[in-house]
Each structure stands twice: as C-alpha cells, then as structure tokens.
C-alpha cells in the first residue's frame, strides 16, 4: 500500500583536497610541467644562440682588425724599404756631387 520513506541524514561531503590546484588530473599536471620545461629549454637555447651570434660577430670584427693591422704593417714595411732606398740614392748622388765639386775645385 503506501510506502513510507524515511530520509536519512547524510553527512556533509567535504573535499579531499585543500587547494584548487590539487583538483588537477595527473595528465594536466604532467602537461603543465612539460610546458614549463619546454619554455625554460627554449629560453636557454635562444640565449645560447644569441651568445653564439655575438661571439661570431666579435670574431669577424677581430679578424677584420687583424687583417687591417697586417695590411698596415705590410704597407709600413714597404714604405720603410722605399725610404731606405731613397736615402741610399740621395747619399750616392751627394757623393757624386761632392766628387764633381772637388774635381771642379782642383781645376
């Protein structure tokens, strides 16, 4: 006939986790960890590439300076040699002029 139902008092259900972050699944936690590692690794690689580019540029500049120094040194060497040759030529002409003058003076 008539059924009588009794409502039983249910105990209040409390969350097992104390923080909202603890409600994430293992897959979500693993994904976030992988994302964090990926970002840090990408940042480190970008930094390394930037450092490499700076080192390459510095090397190129240093090589250019070395070439310029080598070229300047070579040019200075050539000019010194030319000056020495001119000096020898002037000495020879001065000796010849002195001999000619002495010959003229004796006459």
SULTA-V479728 format. One record per pair of residues at least 12 apart in sequence whose C-alpha atoms are under 10 Angstrom apart, sorted by the first residue. I is the first residue (numbers start at 1). J is the second residue. If there is no record, write none. Layout:
# SULTA-V479728
I,J ; I,J
This chain:
# SULTA-V479728
none
